[in-house]
Amino acid sequence: MSKRHPLIGITSDYHKGGDIFKGPAYFIGENYVSAVREAGGIPIVLPYSSDRKLVESLAERIDGLLITGGNFDINPVFYGEDPIDEIGELNNKRTAFEMEIARIALERDMPVLGICGGEQLLNVAGGGSLYQDIKAQVRGASNHQQKMPKSETHHSVIIETDTKLYSILECEAIEVNSTHHQSIKEAGKGFILNAKAPDGIVEGIESDSHRFVLGVQWHPEFLYQKEKRFKRLFEAFVKSCKKKAEISGI
């Protein structure tokens, strides 16, 4: 039985080059890397690909998938809707890759953690849909696009008690740092809603038919060093990835 540290594939962002990088570059935030590493996993950057066989081969080599957030919206064509005027910038190349590898991960019962936009993508990969703009489409909702540092919390979420998220965090409410203008509308097949903001906006989902498939709208990678509950979230994810690695025996 394998005792190695599990390999965690982390979806990346892309920069075409210019003021930050001299040439095109894939990159991920250091907070994601640190959170995975400190929980006992080995972080692996995942570049995009439109080749199904290559993506399948890539999925075979990792023990878990972390779908990160990004400064873009998911194209509503992925959940069967036309875009509204309030839709933001799109990144179809990244979204298509993340949809493909997320679906493969779900098919193979690979542990998956989705963060911010990664939570939304995970839901869409499971057949769910999104509110394209909370302000335009959800009457009475609060402003969820707070312009505050991700290291600071600014609203609470209420956690459903009969969920994996509750079993990890062991609390019915917690302060978080989510900032977003889109949110989950209809949950994907086999997904349940595990956390909501006080105004009813969905802040978390999980699958009740997989070993570990969970998404949160907020950014625990910016909070785990000072809030032990969020550290436990990464530890639970990596622990599930380790079990998969041990079962595969590679």
C-alpha positions in Angstrom: 0.0 0.0 0.0 1.3 3.4 -1.0 2.4 5.8 1.7 3.3 8.7 -0.6 2.0 12.2 -0.3 -1.0 12.6 -2.7 -0.6 14.7 -5.9 -3.2 17.5 -6.0 -3.9 19.0 -9.4 -4.6 22.7 -9.1 -6.3 24.5 -12.0 -4.3 27.5 -13.1 -4.9 31.0 -14.5 -3.3 32.3 -17.7 -1.5 35.5 -18.5 -0.7 36.3 -22.2 2.4 38.3 -21.2 3.2 41.9 -20.8 3.4 43.9 -17.6 3.6 40.9 -15.2 5.3 38.2 -17.3 7.6 38.7 -20.3 5.8 35.9 -22.2 2.6 33.8 -21.8 2.4 32.0 -18.5 0.2 29.7 -16.4 0.1 30.6 -12.7 -1.7 30.0 -9.5 -1.9 31.9 -6.2 0.7 31.0 -3.6 -2.1 30.6 -1.0 -3.5 27.6 -2.8 -0.1 26.0 -3.0 0.7 26.6 0.7 -2.7 25.4 1.9 -2.3 22.1 0.0 1.3 21.6 1.0 0.7 22.3 4.7 -2.2 19.8 4.6 0.2 17.1 3.4 -0.4 17.2 -0.4 1.9 17.9 -3.3 0.5 20.7 -5.4 0.7 20.3 -9.2 -0.1 23.1 -11.6 -2.6 22.1 -14.3 -2.2 23.8 -17.7 -5.2 23.9 -20.1 -5.8 21.4 -22.8 -8.7 20.7 -25.3 -7.4 17.2 -26.0 -9.8 14.8 -24.2 -7.3 11.9 -24.1 -4.6 14.2 -22.7 -7.0 15.4 -20.0 -7.9 11.9 -19.1 -4.2 10.9 -18.9 -3.6 13.9 -16.7 -6.5 12.9 -14.4 -5.0 9.4 -14.1 -1.8 10.9 -12.6 -3.4 13.0 -9.8 -5.1 11.9 -6.6 -7.3 15.0 -6.2 -8.5 18.1 -8.0 -8.6 21.7 -6.6 -10.6 24.0 -8.9 -9.6 27.6 -8.2 -11.4 30.9 -8.6 -10.6 33.5 -11.2 -11.5 37.0 -12.3 -14.0 35.9 -14.9 -17.5 34.4 -15.3 -18.5 31.0 -16.6 -20.1 31.3 -20.0 -23.8 30.5 -19.5 -23.8 28.4 -22.7 -22.3 25.7 -20.4 -25.6 25.5 -18.5 -27.9 26.1 -21.4 -28.6 29.9 -21.1 -28.0 33.0 -23.1 -25.9 35.7 -21.5 -27.5 38.7 -19.9 -26.2 42.2 -20.2 -24.6 42.0 -16.7 -22.4 39.1 -17.6 -18.7 39.7 -17.0 -15.5 38.8 -18.8 -15.4 35.2 -20.0 -12.5 32.7 -20.3 -13.9 29.9 -22.5 -10.5 28.1 -22.9 -10.0 27.8 -19.1 -13.7 27.0 -18.5 -13.8 24.2 -21.1 -10.7 22.6 -19.7 -12.0 22.8 -16.1 -15.4 21.4 -17.1 -13.7 18.5 -18.8 -11.4 17.5 -16.0 -14.1 18.1 -13.4 -16.5 15.8 -15.2 -13.7 13.1 -15.4 -13.0 13.5 -11.7 -16.7 13.1 -10.9 -16.9 10.0 -13.1 -13.9 8.5 -11.3 -15.0 9.5 -7.8 -11.8 11.6 -7.4 -11.7 14.0 -4.4 -12.6 17.5 -5.6 -12.5 20.8 -3.8 -13.9 23.9 -5.6 -13.1 27.4 -4.3 -15.0 30.6 -5.3 -15.5 30.3 -9.1 -14.4 26.7 -8.7 -17.4 26.0 -6.6 -19.6 27.4 -9.3 -17.9 25.4 -12.1 -18.1 22.2 -10.0 -21.9 22.8 -9.8 -22.2 23.4 -13.6 -20.1 20.3 -14.3 -22.6 18.4 -12.3 -25.5 19.7 -14.4 -26.4 22.7 -12.3 -26.9 26.4 -13.2 -26.0 29.9 -12.0 -27.4 33.3 -11.4 -25.5 35.3 -13.9 -25.7 38.4 -11.8 -27.0 38.4 -8.2 -28.1 42.1 -8.2 -30.0 41.7 -11.5 -31.6 38.3 -10.9 -32.1 37.9 -7.1 -34.6 40.3 -5.5 -33.6 41.4 -2.0 -30.1 40.0 -2.1 -27.3 41.8 -0.3 -24.3 43.1 -2.1 -21.9 40.2 -2.5 -19.2 42.1 -4.4 -17.5 43.5 -1.3 -14.2 45.3 -2.2 -12.2 44.1 0.8 -8.9 42.2 1.2 -9.4 38.4 1.0 -7.6 38.1 4.3 -10.6 39.8 6.0 -14.0 38.3 6.6 -17.1 40.5 6.0 -20.2 38.3 6.3 -21.4 35.1 7.8 -22.6 31.8 6.2 -25.1 29.4 7.8 -24.0 25.8 7.5 -26.5 22.9 7.2 -25.8 20.4 10.0 -26.4 17.2 8.1 -23.5 17.7 5.7 -19.9 16.9 5.2 -19.0 20.6 5.5 -20.5 20.7 9.0 -18.7 17.5 10.0 -15.4 19.2 9.1 -16.0 22.7 10.4 -18.1 21.7 13.4 -20.1 24.9 13.5 -23.5 26.1 12.3 -22.2 29.6 11.2 -18.9 31.1 10.4 -17.5 34.4 9.1 -16.2 34.2 5.5 -14.5 36.3 2.8 -16.5 35.6 -0.3 -16.8 38.3 -3.0 -18.7 37.5 -6.1 -21.5 38.7 -8.4 -22.7 35.2 -9.5 -24.0 32.3 -7.5 -25.5 28.9 -7.7 -29.1 28.8 -8.9 -30.0 25.1 -9.4 -27.8 22.5 -7.8 -26.2 19.9 -10.0 -27.4 16.2 -10.0 -26.5 14.6 -6.7 -25.4 17.9 -5.2 -26.8 19.4 -2.0 -26.6 22.9 -0.7 -24.5 23.0 2.5 -24.1 26.7 3.2 -26.0 29.9 2.6 -25.5 33.6 3.3 -28.2 35.2 5.6 -30.0 36.5 2.4 -30.3 33.0 1.0 -27.5 33.2 -1.6 -25.8 29.8 -1.9 -22.2 29.7 -0.4 -21.4 26.0 -0.6 -22.3 22.7 -2.2 -21.3 19.0 -1.8 -22.1 15.7 -3.4 -23.8 13.0 -1.4 -22.7 10.3 -3.8 -18.9 10.8 -3.9 -16.1 10.2 -1.4 -15.2 13.9 -1.3 -16.7 16.5 -3.7 -17.2 19.9 -2.0 -17.3 23.5 -3.0 -17.3 26.8 -1.1 -17.9 30.3 -2.5 -15.4 31.9 -0.1 -11.6 31.8 -0.1 -10.4 29.5 2.8 -6.8 29.6 1.4 -6.6 33.2 2.7 -8.0 32.4 6.1 -6.7 28.9 7.1 -3.6 30.1 9.0 -5.7 32.1 11.5 -8.9 30.1 11.4 -8.3 26.4 12.3 -11.6 25.3 10.9 -10.6 26.3 7.4 -7.3 24.4 7.9 -9.4 21.4 8.7 -11.1 21.8 5.3 -7.9 21.4 3.4 -6.7 18.6 5.7 -10.0 16.7 5.1 -9.6 17.1 1.4 -6.0 16.0 1.3 -6.8 13.1 3.6 -9.4 11.9 1.1 -6.8 12.3 -1.7 -4.3 10.2 0.3 -6.9 7.4 0.7 -7.3 7.4 -3.1 -3.6 7.2 -3.6 -3.3 4.3 -1.1 -6.1 2.4 -2.9 -4.5 2.9 -6.3 -1.2 1.8 -4.8 0.9 3.7 -7.4 
